[in-house]
Amino acid sequence: MNSPKKEAGFTILEILIAISILAFGLLAVATMQTASIKGNSQAISITEGITLAQDKIEELIGLDYNHPDLSDTDGDGTNQDANDNGIDDNDEPTVTGANFGLDDTVDGVGTVIADNWTTSGRYTVYWNVAVNEPINNVKSIRVIVQWPERLVTKRASIDFMKADII
């Protein structure tokens, strides 16, 4: 009698285990890719926002000191430091417009309260001016860029000072 030959190969159980391990590894890679794509999307938005702020600063730097775009249109950043201590006289937690009005964007009902603003796609660029702060003949200017991202408003800001050079 001939004895049956023992065939060398994989059993169904071994194949199922190998496929399970492969599927688990592919799922981990897919999860990592999704997180990477989200991170890259956020980085692109931040980079675009900061670039818009830098572009606006370059534009404002090139303007004359008395240009209308460098005006404190609502007066909340001018003559707000009567005792000349460098702190906004309205700098109280309950007072809107503290910090020389440099943080203004929109109020609670969506009305723009910034000194100036413009839009660029999904980005809104605000800029606020405080005249003679921190010293005379200097304007403190804050450029704020806001954009929506995943149901949240993101924000980036850059400050600079412009002196009245004679």
TAGIFEN-V677997 format. One record per backbone hydrogen bond with DSSP energy under -0.5 kcal/mol. NH is the residue of the N-H (numbers start at 1). CO is the residue of the C=O. If there is no record, write none. Layout:
BEGIN
<<NH & CO> <NH & CO>>
END
This chain:
BEGIN
<<7 & 5> <15 & 11> <16 & 12> <17 & 13> <18 & 14> <19 & 15> <20 & 16> <21 & 17> <22 & 18> <23 & 19> <24 & 20> <25 & 21> <26 & 22> <27 & 23> <28 & 24> <29 & 25> <30 & 26> <31 & 27> <32 & 28> <33 & 29> <34 & 30> <35 & 31> <36 & 32> <37 & 33> <38 & 34> <39 & 35> <40 & 36> <41 & 37> <42 & 38> <43 & 39> <44 & 40> <45 & 41> <46 & 42> <47 & 43> <48 & 44> <49 & 45> <50 & 46> <51 & 47> <52 & 48> <53 & 49> <54 & 50> <55 & 51> <56 & 52> <57 & 53> <58 & 54> <59 & 55> <60 & 56> <61 & 57> <62 & 58> <63 & 60> <67 & 64> <70 & 67> <71 & 68> <73 & 71> <75 & 72> <78 & 75> <79 & 131> <84 & 81> <89 & 80> <91 & 88> <92 & 90> <95 & 92> <96 & 94> <98 & 95> <101 & 97> <101 & 98> <102 & 99> <104 & 101> <107 & 111> <110 & 107> <113 & 105> <114 & 105> <116 & 127> <118 & 125> <120 & 123> <123 & 120> <124 & 146> <125 & 118> <126 & 124> <126 & 144> <127 & 116> <128 & 142> <130 & 140> <132 & 138> <133 & 130> <133 & 138> <138 & 135> <139 & 162> <140 & 130> <140 & 138> <141 & 160> <142 & 128> <143 & 158> <144 & 126> <144 & 142> <145 & 156> <146 & 124> <147 & 154> <148 & 122> <149 & 152> <152 & 149> <154 & 147> <154 & 152> <156 & 145> <158 & 143> <160 & 141> <162 & 139> <164 & 137> <165 & 163>>
END
